[in-house]
Amino acid sequence: EETGGVGADAPYIDVVDGLMEWPILSDSTGWRLAEAANLASNDWNEIAGPFVFTNDVVQYGASTTNSAGFYRLQRPAKK
């Protein structure tokens, strides 16, 4: 959140040449890539990588399996 309680824009994930990528600044401010089996899941799991940091973006190549997966950038809840 930005000062004053106004929500900051969440970073977005692009897919470029088969790799997911998002701004490297998002990683340095606490946004992490998470995966779940379905969108309604309350069980999103942070992905440990491997990540590639290049040209001001973070890149991740999801494994190719027969099961569907959903991805999002998230930050830990404030305590």
Phi, psi and omega in degrees: 000147175276167178302139179094004176080006178280129181294131176282148178298131177287143176292162182241157177255129172255156172246117183231122180051040176081002178247140172282140175214150180212161184300136181298331178299328178298319179295319182288344178256015170102357178285135181230149178281132179229157184227147174215160181285334178211161185291333182276000184294143169260011185242065177276132182247130178293138180267133183273352180115193016278142179248153174244129179253110183206146176049044178064020175227158171257135180240144177215132176256110180295146179291145179266107178233175179278350181264147179281150176218153178240144185232148174205160172265135180215158175243150178300147179295144177288142181262000000 
